[in-house]
Amino acid sequence: MSDESAMDKLKGKAKEAVGKLTGDRRKETEGKTDQAKGGAKDAMDQVKGRAQGVRDSLKGDERGGDGKG
């Protein structure tokens, strides 16, 4: 989890809590949106990591197929 996605999730939880306490449905919804944005960033980081792993594996195959370089 990146710092940015963690901050989005934390900010979202805070906004959602404030919205619930004050009855501000818009603030509550903003909080849920921020949390979802943080989750999406996490998912993208995972995809990038997996793509990097695949790329590295393919590079290893080009050097002899054993993945050891």
PyMOL Python script that loads the backbone (N, CA, C, O; Angstrom):
from pymol import cmd

cmd.read_pdbstr("""\
ATOM      1  N   MET A   1       0.853  -1.179   0.000  1.00  0.00           N
ATOM      2  CA  MET A   1       0.000   0.000   0.000  1.00  0.00           C
ATOM      3  C   MET A   1       0.891   1.231   0.000  1.00  0.00           C
ATOM      4  O   MET A   1       1.786   1.357   0.836  1.00  0.00           O
ATOM      5  N   SER A   2       0.649   2.126  -0.924  1.00  0.00           N
ATOM      6  CA  SER A   2       1.433   3.345  -0.995  1.00  0.00           C
ATOM      7  C   SER A   2       0.961   4.343   0.055  1.00  0.00           C
ATOM      8  O   SER A   2      -0.154   4.258   0.569  1.00  0.00           O
ATOM      9  N   ASP A   3       1.834   5.278   0.353  1.00  0.00           N
ATOM     10  CA  ASP A   3       1.478   6.321   1.317  1.00  0.00           C
ATOM     11  C   ASP A   3       0.282   7.126   0.831  1.00  0.00           C
ATOM     12  O   ASP A   3      -0.585   7.513   1.614  1.00  0.00           O
ATOM     13  N   GLU A   4       0.250   7.369  -0.470  1.00  0.00           N
ATOM     14  CA  GLU A   4      -0.837   8.162  -1.042  1.00  0.00           C
ATOM     15  C   GLU A   4      -2.181   7.455  -0.890  1.00  0.00           C
ATOM     16  O   GLU A   4      -3.178   8.080  -0.530  1.00  0.00           O
ATOM     17  N   SER A   5      -2.206   6.164  -1.162  1.00  0.00           N
ATOM     18  CA  SER A   5      -3.472   5.433  -1.047  1.00  0.00           C
ATOM     19  C   SER A   5      -3.893   5.317   0.415  1.00  0.00           C
ATOM     20  O   SER A   5      -5.081   5.383   0.732  1.00  0.00           O
ATOM     21  N   ALA A   6      -2.924   5.144   1.296  1.00  0.00           N
ATOM     22  CA  ALA A   6      -3.242   5.077   2.725  1.00  0.00           C
ATOM     23  C   ALA A   6      -3.817   6.407   3.208  1.00  0.00           C
ATOM     24  O   ALA A   6      -4.746   6.429   4.015  1.00  0.00           O
ATOM     25  N   MET A   7      -3.271   7.500   2.719  1.00  0.00           N
ATOM     26  CA  MET A   7      -3.780   8.819   3.117  1.00  0.00           C
ATOM     27  C   MET A   7      -5.201   9.033   2.590  1.00  0.00           C
ATOM     28  O   MET A   7      -6.046   9.593   3.289  1.00  0.00           O
ATOM     29  N   ASP A   8      -5.462   8.588   1.360  1.00  0.00           N
ATOM     30  CA  ASP A   8      -6.812   8.705   0.809  1.00  0.00           C
ATOM     31  C   ASP A   8      -7.812   7.925   1.665  1.00  0.00           C
ATOM     32  O   ASP A   8      -8.905   8.409   1.958  1.00  0.00           O
ATOM     33  N   LYS A   9      -7.421   6.716   2.058  1.00  0.00           N
ATOM     34  CA  LYS A   9      -8.315   5.895   2.872  1.00  0.00           C
ATOM     35  C   LYS A   9      -8.548   6.530   4.238  1.00  0.00           C
ATOM     36  O   LYS A   9      -9.679   6.570   4.722  1.00  0.00           O
ATOM     37  N   LEU A  10      -7.488   7.022   4.857  1.00  0.00           N
ATOM     38  CA  LEU A  10      -7.610   7.651   6.176  1.00  0.00           C
ATOM     39  C   LEU A  10      -8.460   8.912   6.099  1.00  0.00           C
ATOM     40  O   LEU A  10      -9.344   9.128   6.929  1.00  0.00           O
ATOM     41  N   LYS A  11      -8.189   9.735   5.104  1.00  0.00           N
ATOM     42  CA  LYS A  11      -8.963  10.958   4.907  1.00  0.00           C
ATOM     43  C   LYS A  11     -10.430  10.612   4.679  1.00  0.00           C
ATOM     44  O   LYS A  11     -11.326  11.274   5.202  1.00  0.00           O
ATOM     45  N   GLY A  12     -10.660   9.572   3.894  1.00  0.00           N
ATOM     46  CA  GLY A  12     -12.025   9.152   3.606  1.00  0.00           C
ATOM     47  C   GLY A  12     -12.763   8.682   4.840  1.00  0.00           C
ATOM     48  O   GLY A  12     -13.932   9.011   5.037  1.00  0.00           O
ATOM     49  N   LYS A  13     -12.078   7.910   5.673  1.00  0.00           N
ATOM     50  CA  LYS A  13     -12.709   7.433   6.915  1.00  0.00           C
ATOM     51  C   LYS A  13     -13.071   8.608   7.820  1.00  0.00           C
ATOM     52  O   LYS A  13     -14.135   8.625   8.439  1.00  0.00           O
ATOM     53  N   ALA A  14     -12.171   9.587   7.886  1.00  0.00           N
ATOM     54  CA  ALA A  14     -12.435  10.762   8.718  1.00  0.00           C
ATOM     55  C   ALA A  14     -13.633  11.544   8.178  1.00  0.00           C
ATOM     56  O   ALA A  14     -14.518  11.930   8.943  1.00  0.00           O
ATOM     57  N   LYS A  15     -13.663  11.777   6.874  1.00  0.00           N
ATOM     58  CA  LYS A  15     -14.785  12.512   6.282  1.00  0.00           C
ATOM     59  C   LYS A  15     -16.098  11.771   6.492  1.00  0.00           C
ATOM     60  O   LYS A  15     -17.121  12.373   6.820  1.00  0.00           O
ATOM     61  N   GLU A  16     -16.054  10.470   6.301  1.00  0.00           N
ATOM     62  CA  GLU A  16     -17.273   9.676   6.476  1.00  0.00           C
ATOM     63  C   GLU A  16     -17.768   9.773   7.920  1.00  0.00           C
ATOM     64  O   GLU A  16     -18.965   9.934   8.161  1.00  0.00           O
ATOM     65  N   ALA A  17     -16.848   9.674   8.871  1.00  0.00           N
ATOM     66  CA  ALA A  17     -17.230   9.763  10.283  1.00  0.00           C
ATOM     67  C   ALA A  17     -17.820  11.123  10.617  1.00  0.00           C
ATOM     68  O   ALA A  17     -18.835  11.212  11.307  1.00  0.00           O
ATOM     69  N   VAL A  18     -17.186  12.180  10.128  1.00  0.00           N
ATOM     70  CA  VAL A  18     -17.699  13.538  10.371  1.00  0.00           C
ATOM     71  C   VAL A  18     -19.082  13.689   9.743  1.00  0.00           C
ATOM     72  O   VAL A  18     -19.989  14.260  10.348  1.00  0.00           O
ATOM     73  N   GLY A  19     -19.232  13.177   8.539  1.00  0.00           N
ATOM     74  CA  GLY A  19     -20.523  13.255   7.863  1.00  0.00           C
ATOM     75  C   GLY A  19     -21.612  12.538   8.637  1.00  0.00           C
ATOM     76  O   GLY A  19     -22.734  13.033   8.744  1.00  0.00           O
ATOM     77  N   LYS A  20     -21.282  11.361   9.184  1.00  0.00           N
ATOM     78  CA  LYS A  20     -22.273  10.621   9.966  1.00  0.00           C
ATOM     79  C   LYS A  20     -22.629  11.365  11.247  1.00  0.00           C
ATOM     80  O   LYS A  20     -23.798  11.438  11.626  1.00  0.00           O
ATOM     81  N   LEU A  21     -21.618  11.916  11.909  1.00  0.00           N
ATOM     82  CA  LEU A  21     -21.866  12.628  13.171  1.00  0.00           C
ATOM     83  C   LEU A  21     -22.699  13.884  12.981  1.00  0.00           C
ATOM     84  O   LEU A  21     -23.538  14.217  13.818  1.00  0.00           O
ATOM     85  N   THR A  22     -22.461  14.578  11.877  1.00  0.00           N
ATOM     86  CA  THR A  22     -23.149  15.847  11.655  1.00  0.00           C
ATOM     87  C   THR A  22     -24.408  15.704  10.798  1.00  0.00           C
ATOM     88  O   THR A  22     -25.158  16.665  10.626  1.00  0.00           O
ATOM     89  N   GLY A  23     -24.635  14.516  10.269  1.00  0.00           N
ATOM     90  CA  GLY A  23     -25.788  14.316   9.399  1.00  0.00           C
ATOM     91  C   GLY A  23     -25.577  14.869   8.002  1.00  0.00           C
ATOM     92  O   GLY A  23     -26.536  15.050   7.252  1.00  0.00           O
ATOM     93  N   ASP A  24     -24.324  15.139   7.645  1.00  0.00           N
ATOM     94  CA  ASP A  24     -23.986  15.691   6.335  1.00  0.00           C
ATOM     95  C   ASP A  24     -23.743  14.535   5.366  1.00  0.00           C
ATOM     96  O   ASP A  24     -22.649  13.974   5.305  1.00  0.00           O
ATOM     97  N   ARG A  25     -24.777  14.198   4.620  1.00  0.00           N
ATOM     98  CA  ARG A  25     -24.678  13.052   3.713  1.00  0.00           C
ATOM     99  C   ARG A  25     -23.657  13.278   2.605  1.00  0.00           C
ATOM    100  O   ARG A  25     -23.023  12.333   2.136  1.00  0.00           O
ATOM    101  N   ARG A  26     -23.499  14.527   2.189  1.00  0.00           N
ATOM    102  CA  ARG A  26     -22.516  14.826   1.146  1.00  0.00           C
ATOM    103  C   ARG A  26     -21.101  14.537   1.650  1.00  0.00           C
ATOM    104  O   ARG A  26     -20.304  13.925   0.939  1.00  0.00           O
ATOM    105  N   LYS A  27     -20.789  14.969   2.862  1.00  0.00           N
ATOM    106  CA  LYS A  27     -19.468  14.723   3.439  1.00  0.00           C
ATOM    107  C   LYS A  27     -19.238  13.222   3.627  1.00  0.00           C
ATOM    108  O   LYS A  27     -18.137  12.720   3.398  1.00  0.00           O
ATOM    109  N   GLU A  28     -20.275  12.523   4.042  1.00  0.00           N
ATOM    110  CA  GLU A  28     -20.191  11.078   4.219  1.00  0.00           C
ATOM    111  C   GLU A  28     -19.886  10.395   2.881  1.00  0.00           C
ATOM    112  O   GLU A  28     -19.059   9.486   2.812  1.00  0.00           O
ATOM    113  N   THR A  29     -20.554  10.838   1.839  1.00  0.00           N
ATOM    114  CA  THR A  29     -20.335  10.280   0.506  1.00  0.00           C
ATOM    115  C   THR A  29     -18.942  10.614  -0.007  1.00  0.00           C
ATOM    116  O   THR A  29     -18.294   9.776  -0.634  1.00  0.00           O
ATOM    117  N   GLU A  30     -18.477  11.831   0.254  1.00  0.00           N
ATOM    118  CA  GLU A  30     -17.114  12.203  -0.133  1.00  0.00           C
ATOM    119  C   GLU A  30     -16.113  11.270   0.537  1.00  0.00           C
ATOM    120  O   GLU A  30     -15.137  10.845  -0.081  1.00  0.00           O
ATOM    121  N   GLY A  31     -16.358  10.961   1.784  1.00  0.00           N
ATOM    122  CA  GLY A  31     -15.475  10.058   2.513  1.00  0.00           C
ATOM    123  C   GLY A  31     -15.436   8.680   1.889  1.00  0.00           C
ATOM    124  O   GLY A  31     -14.366   8.093   1.726  1.00  0.00           O
ATOM    125  N   LYS A  32     -16.593   8.168   1.542  1.00  0.00           N
ATOM    126  CA  LYS A  32     -16.640   6.848   0.902  1.00  0.00           C
ATOM    127  C   LYS A  32     -15.931   6.872  -0.446  1.00  0.00           C
ATOM    128  O   LYS A  32     -15.265   5.908  -0.823  1.00  0.00           O
ATOM    129  N   THR A  33     -16.077   7.980  -1.170  1.00  0.00           N
ATOM    130  CA  THR A  33     -15.408   8.133  -2.462  1.00  0.00           C
ATOM    131  C   THR A  33     -13.891   8.162  -2.282  1.00  0.00           C
ATOM    132  O   THR A  33     -13.164   7.526  -3.044  1.00  0.00           O
ATOM    133  N   ASP A  34     -13.412   8.896  -1.278  1.00  0.00           N
ATOM    134  CA  ASP A  34     -11.974   8.948  -1.019  1.00  0.00           C
ATOM    135  C   ASP A  34     -11.431   7.566  -0.659  1.00  0.00           C
ATOM    136  O   ASP A  34     -10.332   7.200  -1.077  1.00  0.00           O
ATOM    137  N   GLN A  35     -12.198   6.802   0.111  1.00  0.00           N
ATOM    138  CA  GLN A  35     -11.768   5.447   0.467  1.00  0.00           C
ATOM    139  C   GLN A  35     -11.682   4.559  -0.775  1.00  0.00           C
ATOM    140  O   GLN A  35     -10.748   3.770  -0.925  1.00  0.00           O
ATOM    141  N   ALA A  36     -12.648   4.697  -1.642  1.00  0.00           N
ATOM    142  CA  ALA A  36     -12.642   3.916  -2.882  1.00  0.00           C
ATOM    143  C   ALA A  36     -11.460   4.311  -3.758  1.00  0.00           C
ATOM    144  O   ALA A  36     -10.842   3.461  -4.398  1.00  0.00           O
ATOM    145  N   LYS A  37     -11.151   5.598  -3.783  1.00  0.00           N
ATOM    146  CA  LYS A  37     -10.008   6.080  -4.557  1.00  0.00           C
ATOM    147  C   LYS A  37      -8.712   5.469  -4.020  1.00  0.00           C
ATOM    148  O   LYS A  37      -7.845   5.069  -4.797  1.00  0.00           O
ATOM    149  N   GLY A  38      -8.584   5.396  -2.704  1.00  0.00           N
ATOM    150  CA  GLY A  38      -7.417   4.758  -2.112  1.00  0.00           C
ATOM    151  C   GLY A  38      -7.330   3.285  -2.467  1.00  0.00           C
ATOM    152  O   GLY A  38      -6.246   2.773  -2.748  1.00  0.00           O
ATOM    153  N   GLY A  39      -8.467   2.604  -2.457  1.00  0.00           N
ATOM    154  CA  GLY A  39      -8.501   1.193  -2.842  1.00  0.00           C
ATOM    155  C   GLY A  39      -8.115   0.992  -4.294  1.00  0.00           C
ATOM    156  O   GLY A  39      -7.430   0.027  -4.633  1.00  0.00           O
ATOM    157  N   ALA A  40      -8.550   1.896  -5.146  1.00  0.00           N
ATOM    158  CA  ALA A  40      -8.213   1.808  -6.566  1.00  0.00           C
ATOM    159  C   ALA A  40      -6.710   2.006  -6.774  1.00  0.00           C
ATOM    160  O   ALA A  40      -6.096   1.343  -7.610  1.00  0.00           O
ATOM    161  N   LYS A  41      -6.134   2.916  -6.012  1.00  0.00           N
ATOM    162  CA  LYS A  41      -4.684   3.133  -6.112  1.00  0.00           C
ATOM    163  C   LYS A  41      -3.927   1.888  -5.652  1.00  0.00           C
ATOM    164  O   LYS A  41      -2.910   1.524  -6.242  1.00  0.00           O
ATOM    165  N   ASP A  42      -4.422   1.235  -4.600  1.00  0.00           N
ATOM    166  CA  ASP A  42      -3.810  -0.021  -4.151  1.00  0.00           C
ATOM    167  C   ASP A  42      -3.855  -1.067  -5.254  1.00  0.00           C
ATOM    168  O   ASP A  42      -2.867  -1.752  -5.519  1.00  0.00           O
ATOM    169  N   ALA A  43      -5.010  -1.180  -5.890  1.00  0.00           N
ATOM    170  CA  ALA A  43      -5.172  -2.170  -6.963  1.00  0.00           C
ATOM    171  C   ALA A  43      -4.209  -1.876  -8.111  1.00  0.00           C
ATOM    172  O   ALA A  43      -3.606  -2.797  -8.663  1.00  0.00           O
ATOM    173  N   MET A  44      -4.062  -0.619  -8.470  1.00  0.00           N
ATOM    174  CA  MET A  44      -3.138  -0.254  -9.544  1.00  0.00           C
ATOM    175  C   MET A  44      -1.702  -0.585  -9.165  1.00  0.00           C
ATOM    176  O   MET A  44      -0.931  -1.053 -10.003  1.00  0.00           O
ATOM    177  N   ASP A  45      -1.339  -0.346  -7.910  1.00  0.00           N
ATOM    178  CA  ASP A  45       0.010  -0.682  -7.454  1.00  0.00           C
ATOM    179  C   ASP A  45       0.252  -2.185  -7.562  1.00  0.00           C
ATOM    180  O   ASP A  45       1.343  -2.612  -7.938  1.00  0.00           O
ATOM    181  N   GLN A  46      -0.762  -2.989  -7.233  1.00  0.00           N
ATOM    182  CA  GLN A  46      -0.625  -4.438  -7.339  1.00  0.00           C
ATOM    183  C   GLN A  46      -0.453  -4.867  -8.794  1.00  0.00           C
ATOM    184  O   GLN A  46       0.374  -5.725  -9.103  1.00  0.00           O
ATOM    185  N   VAL A  47      -1.237  -4.266  -9.681  1.00  0.00           N
ATOM    186  CA  VAL A  47      -1.132  -4.597 -11.101  1.00  0.00           C
ATOM    187  C   VAL A  47       0.256  -4.225 -11.618  1.00  0.00           C
ATOM    188  O   VAL A  47       0.871  -4.994 -12.357  1.00  0.00           O
ATOM    189  N   LYS A  48       0.746  -3.057 -11.233  1.00  0.00           N
ATOM    190  CA  LYS A  48       2.077  -2.636 -11.665  1.00  0.00           C
ATOM    191  C   LYS A  48       3.135  -3.608 -11.164  1.00  0.00           C
ATOM    192  O   LYS A  48       4.053  -3.968 -11.901  1.00  0.00           O
ATOM    193  N   GLY A  49       3.008  -4.029  -9.921  1.00  0.00           N
ATOM    194  CA  GLY A  49       3.967  -4.973  -9.355  1.00  0.00           C
ATOM    195  C   GLY A  49       3.951  -6.309 -10.077  1.00  0.00           C
ATOM    196  O   GLY A  49       5.002  -6.888 -10.353  1.00  0.00           O
ATOM    197  N   ARG A  50       2.763  -6.792 -10.379  1.00  0.00           N
ATOM    198  CA  ARG A  50       2.658  -8.066 -11.107  1.00  0.00           C
ATOM    199  C   ARG A  50       3.211  -7.935 -12.520  1.00  0.00           C
ATOM    200  O   ARG A  50       3.886  -8.840 -13.011  1.00  0.00           O
ATOM    201  N   ALA A  51       2.932  -6.824 -13.167  1.00  0.00           N
ATOM    202  CA  ALA A  51       3.451  -6.606 -14.516  1.00  0.00           C
ATOM    203  C   ALA A  51       4.977  -6.559 -14.482  1.00  0.00           C
ATOM    204  O   ALA A  51       5.640  -7.104 -15.365  1.00  0.00           O
ATOM    205  N   GLN A  52       5.519  -5.919 -13.481  1.00  0.00           N
ATOM    206  CA  GLN A  52       6.980  -5.861 -13.326  1.00  0.00           C
ATOM    207  C   GLN A  52       7.541  -7.269 -13.149  1.00  0.00           C
ATOM    208  O   GLN A  52       8.571  -7.607 -13.733  1.00  0.00           O
ATOM    209  N   GLY A  53       6.868  -8.086 -12.348  1.00  0.00           N
ATOM    210  CA  GLY A  53       7.310  -9.456 -12.138  1.00  0.00           C
ATOM    211  C   GLY A  53       7.280 -10.274 -13.417  1.00  0.00           C
ATOM    212  O   GLY A  53       8.199 -11.045 -13.692  1.00  0.00           O
ATOM    213  N   VAL A  54       6.223 -10.103 -14.196  1.00  0.00           N
ATOM    214  CA  VAL A  54       6.115 -10.810 -15.474  1.00  0.00           C
ATOM    215  C   VAL A  54       7.231 -10.355 -16.402  1.00  0.00           C
ATOM    216  O   VAL A  54       7.886 -11.171 -17.050  1.00  0.00           O
ATOM    217  N   ARG A  55       7.440  -9.059 -16.458  1.00  0.00           N
ATOM    218  CA  ARG A  55       8.495  -8.530 -17.325  1.00  0.00           C
ATOM    219  C   ARG A  55       9.860  -9.085 -16.918  1.00  0.00           C
ATOM    220  O   ARG A  55      10.657  -9.488 -17.765  1.00  0.00           O
ATOM    221  N   ASP A  56      10.116  -9.099 -15.614  1.00  0.00           N
ATOM    222  CA  ASP A  56      11.389  -9.632 -15.126  1.00  0.00           C
ATOM    223  C   ASP A  56      11.521 -11.117 -15.451  1.00  0.00           C
ATOM    224  O   ASP A  56      12.605 -11.580 -15.807  1.00  0.00           O
ATOM    225  N   SER A  57      10.427 -11.863 -15.331  1.00  0.00           N
ATOM    226  CA  SER A  57      10.455 -13.293 -15.662  1.00  0.00           C
ATOM    227  C   SER A  57      10.767 -13.501 -17.128  1.00  0.00           C
ATOM    228  O   SER A  57      11.541 -14.390 -17.484  1.00  0.00           O
ATOM    229  N   LEU A  58      10.170 -12.688 -17.979  1.00  0.00           N
ATOM    230  CA  LEU A  58      10.416 -12.815 -19.415  1.00  0.00           C
ATOM    231  C   LEU A  58      11.853 -12.456 -19.754  1.00  0.00           C
ATOM    232  O   LEU A  58      12.452 -13.080 -20.630  1.00  0.00           O
ATOM    233  N   LYS A  59      12.410 -11.478 -19.086  1.00  0.00           N
ATOM    234  CA  LYS A  59      13.814 -11.137 -19.311  1.00  0.00           C
ATOM    235  C   LYS A  59      14.697 -12.304 -18.913  1.00  0.00           C
ATOM    236  O   LYS A  59      15.688 -12.591 -19.583  1.00  0.00           O
ATOM    237  N   GLY A  60      14.344 -12.983 -17.823  1.00  0.00           N
ATOM    238  CA  GLY A  60      15.112 -14.150 -17.382  1.00  0.00           C
ATOM    239  C   GLY A  60      15.057 -15.259 -18.402  1.00  0.00           C
ATOM    240  O   GLY A  60      16.051 -15.952 -18.616  1.00  0.00           O
ATOM    241  N   ASP A  61      13.887 -15.445 -19.050  1.00  0.00           N
ATOM    242  CA  ASP A  61      13.734 -16.484 -20.069  1.00  0.00           C
ATOM    243  C   ASP A  61      14.627 -16.202 -21.270  1.00  0.00           C
ATOM    244  O   ASP A  61      15.138 -17.133 -21.892  1.00  0.00           O
ATOM    245  N   GLU A  62      14.821 -14.940 -21.601  1.00  0.00           N
ATOM    246  CA  GLU A  62      15.643 -14.572 -22.748  1.00  0.00           C
ATOM    247  C   GLU A  62      17.116 -14.889 -22.504  1.00  0.00           C
ATOM    248  O   GLU A  62      17.876 -15.057 -23.457  1.00  0.00           O
ATOM    249  N   ARG A  63      17.524 -14.972 -21.246  1.00  0.00           N
ATOM    250  CA  ARG A  63      18.935 -15.195 -20.926  1.00  0.00           C
ATOM    251  C   ARG A  63      19.267 -16.667 -20.712  1.00  0.00           C
ATOM    252  O   ARG A  63      20.387 -16.992 -20.317  1.00  0.00           O
ATOM    253  N   GLY A  64      18.338 -17.540 -20.959  1.00  0.00           N
ATOM    254  CA  GLY A  64      18.680 -18.932 -20.813  1.00  0.00           C
ATOM    255  C   GLY A  64      17.548 -19.796 -20.317  1.00  0.00           C
ATOM    256  O   GLY A  64      17.679 -21.018 -20.257  1.00  0.00           O
ATOM    257  N   GLY A  65      16.442 -19.181 -19.962  1.00  0.00           N
ATOM    258  CA  GLY A  65      15.266 -19.945 -19.594  1.00  0.00           C
ATOM    259  C   GLY A  65      15.182 -20.390 -18.165  1.00  0.00           C
ATOM    260  O   GLY A  65      14.138 -20.889 -17.745  1.00  0.00           O
ATOM    261  N   ASP A  66      16.260 -20.228 -17.381  1.00  0.00           N
ATOM    262  CA  ASP A  66      16.176 -20.677 -16.007  1.00  0.00           C
ATOM    263  C   ASP A  66      15.802 -19.565 -15.035  1.00  0.00           C
ATOM    264  O   ASP A  66      15.626 -19.819 -13.843  1.00  0.00           O
ATOM    265  N   GLY A  67      15.680 -18.343 -15.528  1.00  0.00           N
ATOM    266  CA  GLY A  67      15.294 -17.219 -14.699  1.00  0.00           C
ATOM    267  C   GLY A  67      16.402 -16.742 -13.783  1.00  0.00           C
ATOM    268  O   GLY A  67      16.167 -15.897 -12.920  1.00  0.00           O
ATOM    269  N   LYS A  68      17.606 -17.269 -13.955  1.00  0.00           N
ATOM    270  CA  LYS A  68      18.716 -16.881 -13.082  1.00  0.00           C
ATOM    271  C   LYS A  68      19.664 -15.897 -13.746  1.00  0.00           C
ATOM    272  O   LYS A  68      20.644 -15.475 -13.132  1.00  0.00           O
ATOM    273  N   GLY A  69      19.392 -15.532 -14.967  1.00  0.00           N
ATOM    274  CA  GLY A  69      20.183 -14.513 -15.632  1.00  0.00           C
ATOM    275  C   GLY A  69      21.297 -15.064 -16.371  1.00  0.00           C
ATOM    276  O   GLY A  69      22.058 -14.319 -16.987  1.00  0.00           O
TER     277      GLY A  69
END
""", "prot")
cmd.dss("prot")
cmd.show_as("cartoon", "prot")
cmd.util.cbc("prot")
cmd.orient("prot")
